[in-house]
Amino acid sequence: MERRSFLKASAALGCAATITGCKTSSDDANVVPPKPPVVEEVQTWSACLVNCGSNCPVKVFSSDGVITRVETDHETTDEYGVNHQIRACARGRSLKQRTYAPDRLKTPMKRVGKRGEGKFVPISWDEAASTIASELQRIASEYGNKSILKHYGTGAYYGFSSSACFNRILNLNGGFLNIYGNYSWAQQNEAAAATGFSSTSGSNLLALKDSDLFIGLGYNPSEMRQSGSGEGYDFLNALQSNNNLEVIMIDPRYTDSMVGKEDQWLAIRPGTDAAFAEAVAYEMISSGWVDKHSKAFLDKFCVGYDKASLEQLITDFKASGDDSKLQYIPYIKPEDNYKDYILGEGKFVDKGARTPQWAAKVCGIPEAKIKTIATKIMNARAPFIVTGAGVNRHANGEQAMRACYMLSFLTGKVGQPGVSNGALPQQGSLSRSGLSGLANPVKEQISFFTWAEAIERGHEMTARNDGVRKTEDLDTPLGADVKAIFAINSNALINQHSDCNGTAKILEDDNKCELIVVCDCWMTPSAKFADILLPDTSWLESNDLVNDSYASGIMGYLVAMKAGIEPLWECKSMYDMCALIAEKMGKLGEYTEGKDEAAWLEELYQKTRTYSNNANAEPALPATYAEAQDIGVFRAFNGTAKLALDSYINGGKALGTPSGKVEIYSLSMALKGTEWNFNDKVKGDYITAIPQYQQTWEGYEDEDTKEDYPLQLVGFHTKGRTHSSYHNVPWLREAVEDAVWMNPIDAQARGLTQGVKVQVWNDRGTIELPVRVTPRVAPGVAALGQGAWYQPDTNRTGPSGHIVDVGGCINTLTRYQPSPLAKGNPQHTNRVQIAKA
């Protein structure tokens, strides 16, 4: 029963009891409340397809076309690693509220006011499809297909009726501008690839059974990966099952991945992880420990540790006669080796040694603590080190990630039981077949993060200056400004992109980008900037075939989703709405290939049945998709420990780097650091071949901003949202407070007390929200959960001179500044001031 219904019923019964007490002699006193009608419910299976990495199945109960309740999986006996339940977190359990949210988009609409004002009028599907088709064809004809961008978006991890439907119509129209990278992992993906592996190729968490030391740098699975199928659950079980494991967590904030699960929390300043790692490395190298215990490993499996290894690499490349290797020889500088850099010797003598004494002043962790951590790593039999994605979302996060990765390799134990390579843990998964987006005739790619810049100067963007990929050479311009944007299940048009106010100003000018199409279920901040709004069906109204996504840990599963209710109002699935657009383009036959939704789902299901890694699914996949829908969930367990770089260290398979080895000295970064152009006015905008701590704009050591904005503001994932998804669910806003965290020292200095409303500002904007005074955040640091919806109050301006954002969106304060290598987002690097509102 809903809470309000319960309260009404309780009140009614209370009144009846009062009447009975007053009229004890009357027959009216024997009031018998009427029995509620018997509700016949239908149960179907759906899934929470939000971008947390789990795609948890949910049980949907409906009656007479109305969702009555949503429950999670409790079909099994729940034995971890044998048959455990895939329990959805609070987000998945609130899907009824999300489906019936007041801000659901109910009909196609077109903009009638200024972009961003959120003024729309309803239109028919025929008008919406005709407008999009004609504008799409006009823009392609007038500006070329590189002027059409499909925006980055992960608001729904569908398998069939997904954003691939829009890929199909865009590719049938001649293609669209590609993007590479993503807001979560852009810098770590490039950092890991330059070193020799994937950023999610670490040993899985089952390997922790053999470890005696766990070190997590910015690693917080308990809040992001909460579900019973997720990495957070694996982490908890791994800690519980190994009583000999010492756990050390390094983070500016005392997260829910700690709260008693750790032996030690080291509160580090944001963006200084590389300084900490270098000081630990100094202790390992300067003490002679590396020479004695791991030098042979480094010589065999890595390049760039010392001068001799780079000199040997030049010799080997010359002897190979391989042009793909010979091209790197001019970029190999033996004097730029890692050991000399850490010890402050050779070329680096002027920089000084990277000692714990030096690092303590930068990172805020005491010198003695740094030395203790180094000693623990050297003494550990099997150290398991993880560098979380939080480290990569800073200015120059690429080098911060690489600096932290080095600690694992300095041990010389990567490839052994219980040891990892510093990357995020690898995951298990079942596979499913999805709808093809068809081939894209356009080959050029821009970073996902530079799309707004491409609206204004895409015609001149190049590989050398802007990281554009697949052009003829480094200086060939992209040659087109972005004139059309399709934002599909994406709130990154405004909310999840840096500098909301600056981005809004670019988008408001419809002479620049001439068409913005948004497809979503709710009136998000990004939806308000659409020219045409398309109402999507929610997950509970959809038939689909989905797998467990990318972070479900040892769990693998498939969900054959079955719509619990018919599509509400005039909402359509992406497959159906794109079919209408394709028809207006004269491409319907090529789009559908003669198949409706049911036929496509059956075809994709049959392909899914052929995948070998689905053979162990329980129960076995039945003959037809309809039968699979009746069963709902198919699960499998990946219960073996998997080691990072096992095939390389223990199997002899070369890595994908130019040298085929782990590159402490990255040849690809050496080349780009030499050949690319960088902005001398941006502090830290450069690339080095070896990992280095770099002072950056708005970092801890940035004297240009420290006086006006003395606090470092860092973002984090909350339990009440995944990115910006679920922000519009009141249940979750009650359960998870949206407030800026401040240490008591900083709050007292500003006269701030618990719960008081404050303004947080810098040169880019002002936000207003309550303050949470807590020792769970380091002094000098403020922390704010990311994803709150941007809500500018047009009647007020703040200290920054900008309109006050009363929604409390952290990206009102973040800076648009692509990182040097990945051209990715540095959204945890911010300096701010805070005062009572």
Secondary structure, 3 states (H helix, E strand, C coil): CCHHHHHHHHHHHHHHHHHHHHCCCCHHHCCCCCCCCCCCCEEEEEECCCCCCCCCEEEEEEECCEEEEEEECCCCCCCCCCCCCCCCCHHHHCHHHHHCCCCECCCCEEECCCCCCCCEEECCHHHHHHHHHHHHHHHHHHHCHHHEEECCCCCCCCCCCCCHHHHHHHHHCCCCEEEECCCCCHHHHHHHHHHCCCCCCECCHHHHHHCCEEEEECCCHHHHCCCCCCHHHHHHHHHHHCCCCEEEEECCECCCCCCCCCCEEECCCCCCHHHHHHHHHHHHHHCCHHHHHCHHHHHHHEECCCHHHHHHHHHHHHHHCCHHHHCCHHHCCHHHCHHHHHHCCHHHCCCCCCCHHHHHHHHCCCHHHHHHHHHHHHHCCCEEEEECHHHHCCCCHHHHHHHHHHHHHHCCCCCCCCCCCECCECCCCCCCCCCCCCCCCCCCEEEHHHHHHHHHHHHHCCHHHHCCECCCCCCCCCCCCCCEEEEECCCCCCCCCCCHHHHHHHHHCCCCCCEEEEEECECCCCHHHCCEEEEECCHHHCCEEEECCCCCCCEEEEEEECCCCCCCCCCECHHHHHHHHHHHCCCHHHHHCCCCHHHHHHHHHHHHHCCHHHCCCECCCCCCHHHHHHHCEEEEECCCCCCCCHHHHCCCCCCCCCCCCEECCCHHHHHHHHHCCCCCCCCCCCCCCCCCCCCCCCCCCCHHHHCCCCEEEEEECCCCCECCECCCCHHHHHHCCCCEEECHHHHHHCCCCCCCEEEEEECCEEEEEEEEECCCECCCEEEEECCCCCCEEEEEECCCCCEEECCCCHHHCCCCCCCCCCCCCCCCCCEEEEEEC
